[in-house]
Amino acid sequence: MGIHCGNKKSSAMKRLQSILILFAILVLTCCEKPSLCFERVPYTGNELRTDGFYYTDKYYHSFDDTLPNDSLLFIYFLYKDGSWFEGGTYHVTDVNDITPEMIQDYHTKYPHNYNTEINWGLFKVHPNNIYWTLYHVWELGVSTKSLDSAYILNDTTFVQVNYTSEQTPYKITYHFQKFPYKPDSSVAYQWFP
């Protein structure tokens, strides 16, 4: 006849796991900032403009995120329907050199930049910050979803604080450029209804 010991340990472990899960749920639901999986809500505020794009000329484009690349402009589009789009990187030094044809050509040459969930997300403005969902694709095709944020300086500027691999903070400032063309955001409804 075997001796069975472990019921107390197993029961205590289950109780501890339940408490930790409950604690995690409470912490996540009591946060002031939007959740990672927030729903699409039309943007009706005036904290940020949506009739163009936001760009940075200090796009950090190296593996350790420490070296700015001054020859690239990186852009985001914000939409009144609550979605945002990574509009791509452009090899120009002046934002006025970007044309609607360049953006259309970019998405024709690289359709995966337009037709995948990776480049689309949702955004929310909450007091003086903007939050947006972001998908990362890692090696071997593994993707993860994260929540990025920036603080809003005015309706044409927001600042994102990132960290290098050595945990040194650096700021990326996005400026607004009024622009007559935006990629169609209705494609995002297949992922973000």
Secondary structure as GFF3:
##gff-version 3
##sequence-region A 1 193
A	DSSP	alpha_helix	7	29	.	.	.	ID=ss1
A	DSSP	beta_strand	52	56	.	.	.	ID=ss2
A	DSSP	beta_strand	73	78	.	.	.	ID=ss3
A	DSSP	beta_strand	83	90	.	.	.	ID=ss4
A	DSSP	three_ten_helix	95	97	.	.	.	ID=ss5
A	DSSP	alpha_helix	100	109	.	.	.	ID=ss6
A	DSSP	three_ten_helix	111	113	.	.	.	ID=ss7
A	DSSP	three_ten_helix	117	119	.	.	.	ID=ss8
A	DSSP	beta_strand	120	126	.	.	.	ID=ss9
A	DSSP	beta_strand	129	137	.	.	.	ID=ss10
A	DSSP	three_ten_helix	139	141	.	.	.	ID=ss11
A	DSSP	beta_strand	143	154	.	.	.	ID=ss12
A	DSSP	beta_strand	157	163	.	.	.	ID=ss13
A	DSSP	beta_strand	169	178	.	.	.	ID=ss14
A	DSSP	three_ten_helix	185	190	.	.	.	ID=ss15
###
